[in-house]
Amino acid sequence: MIAKNLSLRTLLTWAVEALLISQAARLGDVELASIQIILVPFGFIAFILDGFAHATETLTGQMVGIEILQAYA
């Protein structure tokens, strides 16, 4: 369920970025460059948050797995 949500968020982020870039391209070169400068830090932050999310998923899965194993031991 978590991976589905992260995938959906990533796809929606890409869709919004594509929409912003296409609209800025219609306005002109300066606007296109401006939106690209704005999107780069947001993309970087999104990748950092994705890294924390994936690490949290892994650690949670390990803890749940350990508890299941201990319950049957």
N, C-alpha and C positions, 0 to 999 in steps of 0.2 A: 504494500500500500504506500509506503514512504517513497519508494523508488518511482512509483507512478506519479506521485505528487511532484517530486523533483523534476521528473522528465517534462511534465506538463508546464511547470514554471519556466523551465529552460526554453521550451518551444514558444511559449508566450512572450518571453523576453526577446527572443530572436525576431518574432513577428513584429513586436512594437519597435524594435530598432530598425528593421527593414522599412516599416511605415514612416518613421521619423526621417530616415535617410532619403527615401523617395520624395517626401514632401519638401525637405530642405533642398534637394537637387532641383526641384521645380522653381524654387525662389532665387537661386543663384549660387555662384561659387563661394562667396563669403559665408553665406548661411550654411552651405554644405560643410565647409571647413569648421565652422563654429559648432555645429551639432556633432561632428566627429570628435572634436576636442572634448566635448561634454560627455560623449558616450564612452570614451576610453576609460576614464576613472570608474564609471559605473560598471563597466564590464569587468574591470579588475576586482572591484569590490564583490561582484557577483561570484567570481571564481573563488575568492577567499571564503565567502559564505558557503559555497558548494563544498569546499574542502572540509570545513567544520561539520557540515551536515553528513557527509560521507563517513567521516571519522566517528561521529556520534552513532550513526547506524551500525558501524562495525563494532564499536565498544558495547552498544546495547545488545546486539546479537550474541556477542561472546558471553556477556553476563547472563542473558536468558538461557543460553546453552549450558552454561555451568550449573545454573540452578536446576535445570531439567535433569542433568546427569546426576547431581547430588540427590535429587528426589528419588531416583531409581537405584541409588547405591545402597 
